[in-house]
Amino acid sequence: MKTQIIFAGHGGQGVLELANNVSYYELLKGKHVAYTPSYGPESRGGKVKCYVVISDEEIDSPIVEQPDYLFVMNIPSMDFVSLLRKDGTLFMNSSLITDEPWRIDIRVVKIPATEIADSLRGLDSTKDIPDTKIVSNSVMLGAYLGIMEESLNEELVSTVFKHFLVDRKATYIPMNLHAVKRGFEFSEHVELSPRFFD
């Protein structure tokens, strides 16, 4: 079985980090993964997208033309909705995207990722971090896992963060884990089309 995903947003939203985390999570589960990032010359604010292919077998091409899943973090990236295959799933950051997708042949998972991340302020693990909205991407990771898996494997998620957040960045691991848990919990209450589980 092969799964194709596009992640899209703008620089500074952690789009590539989200794609990295999903990719490494699937690698730890024994899958083959191809990761292909693409971004503009701007360090922040420019368009960012990443193609990820996950398969039980070796991957012959990293190109994603009709993704099964699409993560959209901002309004301009809604242009990618046209690429999503019929019955594909759109994960959208409803904190920043208020318009409804124009397609009616896809499944939509609305996650207020920025608001959920912002609500983490004041926790023990975030008291020294002025802006917790930086973990909105981890909220989306949690939402993805909430839709894809019956239960949250915190140990596996922790292993993912420990792989990427090293040295001084390791202090961000507890906050990212909280964000994943919140995203996972929120996704459990998201209304989905009955076709989602067909």
Long-range contacts (C-beta under 8 A, 24 or more apart in sequence): 1-55, 1-56, 2-53, 2-54, 2-55, 2-56, 2-57, 2-59, 3-53, 3-54, 3-55, 3-68, 3-69, 4-51, 4-52, 4-53, 4-54, 4-64, 4-65, 4-66, 4-67, 4-68, 4-69, 5-51, 5-52, 5-53, 5-54, 5-64, 5-67, 5-68, 5-69, 5-70, 5-71, 6-49, 6-50, 6-51, 6-52, 6-64, 6-67, 6-69, 6-70, 6-71, 6-80, 6-83, 7-49, 7-50, 7-52, 7-71, 7-73, 8-47, 8-48, 8-49, 8-50, 8-70, 8-71, 8-72, 8-73, 8-74, 8-77, 8-80, 9-48, 9-49, 9-71, 9-72, 9-73, 9-74, 9-77, 9-93, 10-44, 10-45, 10-46, 10-47, 10-48, 10-73, 10-74, 10-76, 10-77, 11-39, 11-40, 11-42, 11-43, 11-44, 11-45, 11-46, 11-47, 11-48, 12-44, 12-45, 13-48, 13-73, 13-74, 13-136, 13-137, 14-134, 14-135, 14-136, 14-137, 14-138, 15-48, 15-49, 15-50, 15-71, 15-73, 15-137, 16-48, 16-50, 17-137, 17-164, 18-71, 18-137, 18-138, 18-140, 18-141, 19-50, 19-52, 20-164, 21-137, 21-138, 21-141, 21-160, 21-161, 21-164, 22-52, 22-141, 22-144, 23-52, 23-54, 24-160, 24-163, 24-164, 25-141, 25-145, 25-156, 25-157, 25-160, 26-54, 28-156, 28-159, 28-160, 29-156, 31-55, 31-56, 32-56, 32-57, 32-58, 32-59, 33-59, 34-59, 34-61, 34-62, 35-62, 36-62, 36-63, 36-64, 47-76, 47-77, 49-77, 49-80, 69-144, 71-140, 71-144, 72-97, 73-113, 73-136, 73-137, 73-140, 75-99, 81-106, 87-195, 89-147, 89-196, 91-140, 91-143, 91-144, 91-147, 93-136, 93-140, 95-136, 107-192, 107-193, 107-195, 107-196, 109-143, 109-147, 109-187, 109-190, 109-192, 110-190, 111-139, 111-140, 111-143, 111-183, 111-186, 111-187, 111-190, 112-186, 113-137, 113-139, 113-140, 113-143, 113-183, 116-179, 116-182, 116-183, 116-186, 117-179, 117-182, 119-182, 120-175, 120-178, 120-179, 120-182, 123-175, 123-178, 125-174, 125-175, 125-178, 126-175, 126-178, 128-171, 129-172, 129-175, 132-175, 132-179, 135-172, 135-175, 135-176, 135-178, 135-179, 136-179, 138-176, 138-177, 138-179, 138-180, 138-183, 139-179, 139-180, 139-182, 139-183, 139-186, 140-183, 141-179, 141-180, 141-183, 142-179, 142-180, 142-181, 142-182, 142-183, 142-184, 142-185, 142-186, 142-187, 143-183, 143-184, 143-186, 143-187, 143-190, 144-183, 144-187, 145-180, 145-183, 145-184, 145-187, 146-183, 146-184, 146-185, 146-186, 146-187, 146-188, 146-190, 147-187, 147-190, 147-192, 152-180, 152-181, 152-184, 154-181
